[in-house]
Amino acid sequence: MTSVRNKDRFLDAAREVILTVGWKRATLTDVARRADVSRMTVYRAYPDMQSILADLMTREWVAQIEQVVNEVQLDEDGPLDVIARRLAAAVSVLRENELFRRIIDVDPEQLLPYLIDRRGRSQDVIIGALADRLAQAQAAGAVRAGNPLLLARSLVLAAHGFAISAHTMQDDDLTQDDFDTELAALVRRYLAP
């Protein structure tokens, strides 16, 4: 059995390889070389690059979003404003993540399965955490009635566009900050009781 420390080492190596050569050109051999272990050592933990990418995306993006959730100032805002600001901040941080940017810029088709075929683990973690917060906010009367899981999944669907495609809507008149502000407003209006 591969230790968590070794898996982290392999994921760190995979991250470096993907940032250097892109997803399509990265191989398990490259990961092994970067991690300074044999190929068989990596193969015992990961049968292919897709499984490494899945673990890497989960580790990277869940950690970044958890950091945002913990850093966004709560001030005296109510639960609805906190949810809206945290979601917009999480999308902004994800959009600026260098691994996410590299995949979008070089190998965007690697994200397609998570947009059109199935949810990934990182999406499920985010949806679960969001649904829990929405249920708590509903109990406090701060969010409209409705299935919290449906609301959370719907918000993640909207967030996909802001994370992946918002740059296509920017120009001299509209900045990324404008779209981040609009996403928070969209979330507030969607969830308002």
PELIN-V790126 format. One record per residue. SS is DSSP state (H for helix, E for strand, C for the rest). PHI is phi in degrees with one decimal (999 if undefined). OMEGA is omega in radians with two decimals (* if undefined). Layout:
[[SS PHI OMEGA] [SS PHI OMEGA]]
This chain:
[[C 999 -3.11] [C -84.1 -3.12] [C -73.3 3.09] [H -61.2 -3.14] [H -62.3 3.10] [H -66.6 3.11] [H -61.8 3.08] [H -61.1 3.10] [H -61.8 3.12] [H -67.1 3.12] [H -66.9 3.08] [H -60.9 3.13] [H -65.2 3.13] [H -61.9 3.12] [H -59.9 3.13] [H -62.5 3.14] [H -63.8 -3.12] [H -63.8 3.10] [H -65.0 -3.11] [H -82.8 -3.01] [H -114.1 -3.08] [C 90.9 -3.08] [C -67.5 -3.04] [C -62.2 -3.09] [C -89.3 -3.13] [C -74.8 3.12] [C -130.0 3.05] [H -62.3 3.08] [H -62.8 3.09] [H -60.9 3.14] [H -64.0 3.13] [H -60.3 3.14] [H -60.8 -3.11] [H -66.2 3.12] [H -82.9 -3.14] [C 59.7 3.06] [C -136.3 3.10] [C -75.9 3.08] [H -59.2 -3.11] [H -62.5 3.11] [H -63.2 3.11] [H -69.9 -3.13] [H -61.3 3.10] [H -66.6 -3.13] [H -93.4 -3.05] [C -137.7 -3.12] [C -74.6 -3.09] [C -160.3 -3.12] [H -67.5 3.14] [H -61.3 3.14] [H -69.2 3.05] [H -65.5 -3.13] [H -60.5 3.13] [H -59.4 3.12] [H -65.9 -3.14] [H -65.3 3.11] [H -61.1 3.14] [H -61.5 -3.12] [H -60.7 -3.03] [H -66.1 -2.98] [H -81.2 3.06] [H -65.0 3.12] [H -61.9 -3.14] [H -65.7 -3.12] [H -70.2 3.06] [H -61.0 3.11] [H -62.5 3.12] [H -62.6 -3.12] [H -59.3 -3.14] [H -79.3 -3.07] [H -93.7 -3.08] [C -61.9 -3.11] [C -67.2 -3.12] [C -86.9 -3.09] [C 46.7 3.13] [C -106.5 -3.11] [C -66.2 3.09] [C -78.9 -3.09] [H -56.3 -3.13] [H -63.9 3.12] [H -66.1 3.13] [H -63.9 3.12] [H -60.3 -3.11] [H -63.1 -3.12] [H -67.3 -3.14] [H -67.3 3.13] [H -64.3 3.12] [H -63.2 3.12] [H -66.8 3.13] [H -63.9 3.11] [H -63.3 3.14] [H -62.8 -3.14] [H -65.9 3.12] [H -61.7 -3.12] [H -60.6 -3.12] [H -92.6 3.13] [C -60.6 -3.03] [H -66.1 3.10] [H -69.0 3.10] [H -59.6 3.13] [H -60.6 -3.11] [H -62.9 3.12] [H -65.0 3.12] [H -61.9 -3.06] [H -74.1 -3.01] [H -107.6 -3.03] [C -133.3 -3.04] [C -61.2 -3.13] [H -64.2 3.10] [H -67.9 3.12] [H -89.1 -3.08] [H -54.8 3.12] [H -56.3 -3.12] [H -81.3 3.12] [H -107.6 -3.05] [H -124.9 -3.09] [H -111.3 -3.02] [C -160.7 3.01] [C -87.0 3.04] [C -97.4 -3.13] [H -61.6 -3.14] [H -64.4 3.08] [H -62.7 3.14] [H -64.0 3.11] [H -63.2 -3.13] [H -65.4 3.13] [H -61.4 3.14] [H -60.4 3.14] [H -64.3 3.13] [H -66.2 3.12] [H -61.1 3.10] [H -61.7 3.13] [H -65.9 3.12] [H -65.7 3.12] [H -62.0 3.10] [H -64.0 3.14] [H -68.0 3.06] [H -63.1 -3.14] [H -61.5 3.11] [C -86.5 3.14] [C 79.6 -3.07] [C -92.6 -3.13] [C -130.1 -3.10] [C -60.4 3.10] [C -68.6 3.13] [C 143.6 3.13] [C -64.0 -3.10] [H -60.2 3.12] [H -67.4 3.09] [H -63.3 3.12] [H -62.2 -3.12] [H -63.8 3.13] [H -63.7 3.12] [H -64.6 3.10] [H -66.1 3.10] [H -65.3 3.07] [H -58.9 3.11] [H -64.1 -3.12] [H -63.6 3.10] [H -53.1 -3.12] [H -62.7 3.13] [H -68.9 -3.14] [H -77.5 -2.98] [H -97.3 -2.97] [C -114.6 -3.06] [H -57.0 -3.13] [H -62.4 3.13] [H -72.7 -3.12] [H -99.4 3.14] [C -80.4 3.03] [C -160.7 -3.13] [C -65.1 -3.09] [C -92.1 -3.06] [C -129.5 -3.10] [C -102.3 3.07] [H -62.1 3.10] [H -61.1 3.09] [H -59.7 -3.12] [H -72.2 3.07] [H -64.1 3.10] [H -63.7 -3.13] [H -67.9 3.08] [H -62.3 3.10] [H -61.2 3.11] [H -65.3 3.10] [H -59.9 3.14] [H -64.3 3.13] [H -58.5 -3.10] [H -66.4 -3.13] [H -65.9 -3.06] [H -96.4 -3.06] [C -59.3 3.13] [C -67.4 *]]
